[in-house]
Amino acid sequence: MPHTDDWSTRHSVLTMARRTAALVNALTDDASPEGIGEVLRAYGELDPIEVTEQDVAAMRTAAALLRDVFAATDADAAATALNRLLREHTGPLRLTSHGGTTPWHPHLDRDDDGPLGEWFLTSSCMALTVLVWDRQRPPGKVCAATGCRNVFIAQGSGQERHYCSRRCATRERVRAHRAGR
């Protein structure tokens, strides 16, 4: 295979799911094309990355739809949300190598050169679907911290996570401690 980089690692299901969470969190009202490009680079996408204001708007719409998957409280709710997104927003499963420039991999978007918003939604659906299938539980959560709307991937060993970051967890512990005094 002519691909000598770490393509498989950069595009693992877990990395793609984490990219989804990062983009859902980044696609706020003040998200810029440059900022979204930086998130894409941080999760393994290679330059040139060209994100327009129209792309950001379409990706923001996709992020709002994907939030339903993160808000699911059990595998059934996550599967229901994903099945709705797959039915309403994806094309048939297909394999692509982007004209021989990457290893073969699955896509649910309709075209390799399709709109960025469609690619974000369909590739996110693919990754989150595989996580539900693999773990039989929701792939992620919405942060439980007061005032935080961030989503995160809740996969891995150890205690179940409720917060997107240590900062949010600490802030909630401090808030609970102060409320108890």
JOKAQUI-V296168 format. One record per backbone hydrogen bond with DSSP energy under -1.0 kcal/mol. CO is the residue of the C=O (numbers start at 1). NH is the residue of the N-H. E is the energy in kcal/mol with one decimal. If there is no record, write none. Layout:
BEGIN
co: {CO CO}
nh: {NH NH}
e: {E E}
END
This chain:
BEGIN
co: {6 7 9 12 13 14 15 16 17 18 19 20 21 22 23 26 28 32 33 34 35 36 37 38 39 40 41 52 53 54 55 56 57 58 59 60 61 62 63 65 66 66 67 74 75 76 77 78 79 80 81 82 83 84 85 86 94 96 97 97 105 107 108 111 115 116 117 118 119 120 121 122 123 124 125 126 127 128 129 130 131 132 139 141 145 150 152 162 165 166 167 168 169 170 171 172 173 174 175 176}
nh: {10 11 12 16 17 18 19 20 21 22 23 24 25 26 27 28 31 36 37 38 39 40 41 42 43 45 44 56 57 58 59 60 61 62 63 64 65 66 67 68 69 70 71 78 79 80 81 82 83 84 85 86 87 88 89 90 107 105 101 102 96 94 91 114 119 120 121 122 123 124 125 126 127 128 129 130 131 132 133 134 135 136 154 152 148 143 141 144 169 170 171 172 173 174 175 176 177 178 179 180}
e: {-2.7 -1.8 -1.3 -2.7 -2.4 -2.5 -2.5 -2.1 -2.2 -2.6 -2.7 -2.9 -2.4 -2.0 -2.2 -2.2 -1.8 -2.4 -2.2 -2.0 -1.8 -2.3 -2.3 -2.4 -1.2 -2.4 -1.8 -2.3 -2.2 -2.3 -2.9 -2.4 -1.8 -2.0 -2.7 -1.9 -1.6 -2.4 -1.6 -1.0 -1.1 -1.4 -2.1 -2.2 -2.9 -2.4 -2.3 -2.7 -3.1 -1.9 -2.1 -3.1 -2.4 -2.4 -2.2 -1.1 -2.7 -1.8 -1.2 -1.9 -2.3 -2.2 -3.5 -1.7 -2.2 -2.8 -2.2 -2.8 -2.8 -1.8 -2.4 -2.2 -2.2 -2.8 -2.4 -2.1 -1.9 -2.2 -2.6 -2.9 -2.7 -2.5 -1.6 -2.1 -1.9 -3.4 -2.3 -2.7 -2.0 -3.0 -2.5 -2.2 -2.2 -2.7 -2.3 -2.6 -2.5 -2.7 -2.1 -1.6}
END
